[in-house]
Amino acid sequence: MDRRKSLQTMILGGAAVSSGVVFNSCKTETIDEAVAESSAKYFGRTPKELERIEKLNAEELFNAHEMETIAALSVVILPPKEPHGGPIEAGVPELVEFMGKDIPTMAPTLLGGLMWLDHKSNTEFGTEFKSATLEQKKQICDQICWHDIEVPLDKQALEIQFFYMMRGLTVTGYYTSKVGIADLGYKGNQPNVWDGVPQDVLDQHGVAYDPEWIAKCIDQSTRGTIATWDENGNLLT
C-alpha cells in the first residue's frame, strides 16, 4: 500500500472541498475534475515529493545489523499472525528507516535506542538483542515499555523514548500496509443493510417501532428508492 498516496488523497480531497466553497463562483471546472486531473498528473505525488523520496531512499541511516535489530524488535512488539504475516512482511523496518531520514529529529533516539538494546542484552544475556531468545527480548522490553504520562516523554530516559517511538512506528507501519489492512479485514466503504434495533434490545428498554413506519424504513427492496416526505414531515416512501 502506498502510504504517501493515501495521505495525499485525504489532504487533496479536504482542500478541494473547502476551496470549492470559497471559489465556487469563479471556478471553471468541477472539484471532481480538478482532483482527477491532479491525481492523473502526479499519480498521488508531486515532482518535488518524488525528488525528495528518491533522495531519502538513496541515503542510509541504519547499517545491516541495526536493520536486523529493528526487525527483531518489531516482531516482539507485534507478533506475526497467520495467514497475513507481521511487521517484516509489511515492510516495517524499511518504514522505520525512511521515517528516521524523513524526520531527522527522530534519528538520534532510534540510533541511541538500538545501541542501548544491544548493550542491555549483552550485559544481561551475553548476546546481541537480535540473537537473544524471545523470552529474553521480552524481559528487556518489559523494562522500557511503560512511561510516566505525567512526565514529558523527552524528559524520560532514552530507552523509554525509543520504545515508545518504535511501538508507534511498528503499529502504524503494519496497519497502513497491504498486509495489515488484510489482517483487519477492511474492505473500504460499502453499503450496509439495516434491519432495525434487535427485538431483544427493544424489549429490554420497553419500546417498540411503529409497524407502519418501520416497514417503510427497513424494506430492503426499496433501498434504491429516494425517500419522500409530506409537508408535515411524515415519511411517505
N, C-alpha and C positions, 0 to 999 in steps of 0.2 A: 504494500500500500504506500502511495506517495504522500507522506505526512505533510510536506510543504504545500502540495497541491490542494489538500483538504483545507488547510488554513487559508490559503489564497482564495479559495472558493467562498469560504464563510465571510472573509473580510470584504471581498469584492461584492458579494451579494448584499451585505449590510450597507455598504457605501452606496450601492446602486439604488436601493430602496429609499434611503434618506435623501440622496441628491435628487431623486425623482420628484419628491415633494416640493423641493425648493425651486427646481428649474423646469417644472412641468410645462410652463407656458412658452418656453423658448427652445425646448429640445426638438431635434429634427428626426429622431428615431426612438423607438421604444426602449425601455430599460432592458427587456429580454434580448433585443438585438444588440445592444451595447455590450452586455455581458457575454453573449455568444461570440461577438467579434473579438473581444479581448481574449477570451479563452482560446479561440482558434488561432489568434496571432501569436500568443505566448505559451500556449499549452500549459497554462497554470503558473508559468514563471516568466518574469521579465528578463530581458537580456542581462541586466545588471545582476539579477539574482543568480542566473545561470553562471555568470562570470565568477561571482563570489563562491558558489558551490564548487565549481571546478578548482578554484584556488585553494579552498579548505581541504578538498579531497586529496590534493597533491601534497599537503603538509602531513607531518607525523607528530602526534602528541605522545602516544604510548609505544613502547617497544613491544616485541612479541611476548615477552614474559608478562608484562603488565596487561596486555590484552587477554592473555590466558587467565590471569588472576581476576580480571573483571568478569570473564565468562564464568569462572568458578564461583564467584560471589553471587552473580545474578541468579544462578540456579539454586543457591541456598535461599535467597530471598523469595524466589518464585519458582518452585519445583516444576519440572515439565509434566504435562498431562497428556495422556493418550486421548484421541489419535493426533492431536494437533502439534504437540511438541511444547517447547518452552522458550525462554529468553534467547537461547542461542539460535534456534530456528527462526526466531523473529528478528534477528539481527540486532539485538540489544547492545552487545559490546561495540559494534560499529557506530551505533547511535550515540552511545556514551562518549566515544572519542570525538565524533562530529560536534556534539554539544560543547565539549570541552574546548574545541577550537573556535566554534561559533561564538561562545561567550567566554572570553579569556579569563574572566574573574573566577570561573569555576575550576580552571586547570590546577592552581596550587592546592586546593582542597582535595581534588581527585588524586593527584600525584602523591601528595603527602599521606593520604589515607591508604593508598596501595603500599607505600613504604612501611607504614605502621602495621598493616596486616601481616606482612612477611616477618617483621621484627617480632611481633607478638607470637606468631605461630612458631618461629624458630626458638624463641625463648621458652615457650611452654611445651612444645611438642617436638622440637628438634628437626623441623622440616618447614619448607615454604608453605604458604597458605594454600596454594593450588594443589599441593601434593598431600595435604592433611586429609584425614578421614572426614566423612560428612559430620559425624558427631563432634569432632574437634573443631571443625569450621563453625558449627552451631554454637559451641561453647564460647568461641571468640565473639561471634555476632551478638550473643545474648548480653555481653558486657557493654555493648555500644548501641543497641537498637532502640533505647529509650532516651529521650532528652527531657529536661525540665522545661515545661511550656511557660513557666513564669520567667525564664531567663532567655534573652535573645539568643538565637542559635549561634550567631557569630561570636558570642561571648563564652561558649562552651568549648570543650576540648575538641581538637581537630578530628579525632576519630569519630566522635558523635556527629559532627557536621558532615563528615564523609559518608557515614552510613545513611544518614537522613537524605543526602543528595542521591546516593546510589539507589536507595529504595524507591525514591520518586522517579528517577530515570528508568529504572527497570520496569516498574509497573506501567508507567506512561508509554515507554517504548514497546512493551509487549502488547498492550491493549489498543495501540494505534497502528498495529501491524496487521497484515492479512491473516497471519496465524492467530493473533489474539482476538480479532473480530470473529473468526470462525469458531474459536473456543466459546465466545459469548453467545454464538448462535444468532447474532444480529443480522437481520436481512433488510434493513432500511425501513423507511416509512411504507406501510402497507395498510389498505383499508381493513377495518375490523368489523366484526359483527356484534351488535349489542342486543341482548335479549332481555334487558331489564335487570333490576336488582333481584338476586336469587330469592325464591319464596321463603326459605328459612330465615333470611335476614329480615325480610318484611314482617314475618310473624314475630320475630324477636322484638321488633320495635312497635308492634301493634299498628302497622299501617298497611295500606293496600292501594293499588293503582285503580284508577277509573277504567273499567273494562273498555269503554269506547275509545278513550284517549290512548291507552297503551297499545291497543290493536293497531292504531294508526302509526305509532312510533316504532314498533318493532316488527312490522310486516316486512320481511326481507325481500319479498317480491317487488316492493316499491322503493328499493334502495336507490335506484337511479332517478326517482321522481323528485322534483324540487318541491319543497313544502309550500303550501299556500295557507293564508290566514284571512279570516274575515275582518271587517272593520273594527270589531271589538277585541281583536287579538286572539280569537279562538282558532285552534288548528283545524283546518278543513281536510287536507290530504298531505 
